[in-house]
């Protein structure tokens, strides 16, 4: 196998699609014993709308920031916590968890 084909294969293997990683993360949260109500209120409700908008794109920070700016009408990703409502803080945390999970899978 030539190097360019090998690199392309490797890239395809590590590419994490939005639908795949969100579904897997929610399953892992359930397996960890987190209550279904907590998962729904703090993670799933945000991921559902994100999946609808993002489709099967590759998950990265730029995609998340763009989504948050479009839906929240301000950059909650980069604003300090004291400038955010409690719900905005929970939303930002959910996406930080999602991005951290993606980085973990790529290792």
N, C-alpha and C positions, 0 to 999 in steps of 0.2 A: 504494500500500500504506500503510495507516495505521500510526502509530507503534507501537501495541501489537502488531500483527501482525508488524511488522518486528523488534521486540525478541524476540518469541517465536521467530521463525525464527532469529535470531542465537543465542539461547540453545540451541536444538536443535543448531545447527551446532557450537558449542564444547563441548557436553556430551560428556564422555568417559566411556564406559561401561567398567566393570572388564574385561570380556572383551576388548574392542577394544584398550585401551591396553596390557594385559599382553602380548597376542599381538604387537602391533606392537613393543613394547620388546624382547622376546626375539628377534625377527627382526633388529632393529637391532644387538643385541649380537653375533649371529652374523655379520652383515655387517661388523662392526668387527673381526672376526678373533679374537674371544674363543673359546677352546676349548669344545667342547660339554660336556665334563665340568665345567668351571668354571661354565658357565651353569646346568647342572642343579643342582650342589651349592650355588651361592650365590644363585640367583634362582628358577629354575623350580619347585623343590620347594616354596618358600614361596608362589609365585603360584598354583600349582595348587589348594591348599587354600583360598586366599583367594577364588579365582574360584568354587569350589563353594559357599562360604558366602555370598558377596556377590551372586552371580547377575549380573543386568544393572542393578545400581544405578549411580548416578553416583559416580565415584571422587572422594573428598575425604579430608582428613586425619582427620576424625571417624570415618569408616568404617574406616580403617586402624587407628586407635587402639583402637576398639571390638573389632575382630577380634583384635588382638594381646593385649588384656587377656583376652578370652574363651579364646583358645587357649594363651597362655603363662602365664596365671593371675597375671600381674603386669604393670605398666605399663612394658614395656621401651622404649617410645617416649620416655619422659621421664626414666628413670633414668640416672644417670651411667654411663659405660662401665665404670668399675672395679667396679661392682656387677653386671655382666652376665657370663655365661659367653661364651666365644668364639663359640659357635653363636648365642647371642642377639644378639651384636653383628653377626654376619653377617646375621641375619634383619632386624634394624633397618635396617642399611645397604641391604638389598634394597628395603625399603619406602620409604626416603628416595630412592633412585634412581627408583622408580616414581612417587612424588609429584613429584619434580623434572621427570621426563619429561612429566607431565601439565601442569605449569605452563608448560613450554616449548611444548607444543602449543597452549595457550590464548593465547599471545602473537600 
